[in-house]
Amino acid sequence: MSSAGRSVAPYVGLGVGAVAAVLVVGVVLTALLATVAVTAVSVSIAALVLRSLLNGARTR
């Protein structure tokens, strides 16, 4: 018990909830960042393939 005679249990519960919320937000943001990175790589590969096909069609 604290010096005021109240239990600290509710504050511990609040701390656990805050940590869980921060972890969830971190996981979601990391997933979004990974999605953006994969999309950027896919678009760049598609652009390279398209450029290669167009250059091949011009030289023939």
C-alpha positions as CSV (number, residue, x, y, z in Angstrom):
1,M,0.0,0.0,0.0
2,S,1.2,3.5,-0.7
3,S,1.6,6.2,2.0
4,A,-1.9,7.6,1.2
5,G,-3.4,4.2,2.1
6,R,-4.5,3.4,-1.5
7,S,-3.5,0.4,-3.5
8,V,-1.2,0.9,-6.5
9,A,-2.8,-2.0,-8.4
10,P,-5.0,0.3,-10.6
11,Y,-1.9,2.3,-11.7
12,V,-0.1,-0.9,-12.5
13,G,-3.0,-2.0,-14.7
14,L,-2.9,1.4,-16.4
15,G,0.8,0.9,-17.1
16,V,0.2,-2.5,-18.6
17,G,-2.5,-1.2,-20.8
18,A,-0.4,1.7,-22.0
19,V,2.5,-0.7,-22.8
20,A,0.2,-3.0,-24.7
21,A,-1.2,0.0,-26.7
22,V,2.2,1.2,-27.6
23,L,3.2,-2.3,-28.7
24,V,0.1,-2.7,-30.8
25,V,0.7,0.7,-32.5
26,G,4.3,-0.2,-33.1
27,V,3.4,-3.5,-34.7
28,V,0.8,-1.9,-36.9
29,L,3.2,0.9,-38.0
30,T,5.9,-1.7,-38.7
31,A,3.5,-3.8,-40.8
32,L,2.4,-0.7,-42.8
33,L,6.1,0.3,-43.4
34,A,6.8,-3.2,-44.6
35,T,3.8,-3.1,-46.9
36,V,5.0,0.2,-48.4
37,A,8.5,-1.2,-48.9
38,V,7.2,-4.3,-50.6
39,T,5.0,-2.3,-52.8
40,A,7.9,0.0,-53.8
41,V,10.1,-2.9,-54.7
42,S,7.2,-4.5,-56.8
43,V,6.6,-1.2,-58.7
44,S,10.3,-0.8,-59.4
45,I,10.6,-4.4,-60.7
46,A,7.5,-3.9,-62.9
47,A,9.0,-0.6,-64.2
48,L,12.3,-2.4,-65.1
49,V,10.5,-5.2,-66.8
50,L,8.3,-2.8,-68.8
51,R,11.3,-0.7,-69.8
52,S,13.2,-3.9,-70.9
53,L,10.2,-5.0,-73.0
54,L,9.8,-1.6,-74.6
55,N,13.5,-1.3,-75.4
56,G,13.4,-4.8,-76.8
57,A,10.5,-4.0,-79.0
58,R,12.3,-0.9,-80.4
59,T,15.4,-2.7,-81.3
60,R,13.6,-5.4,-83.3
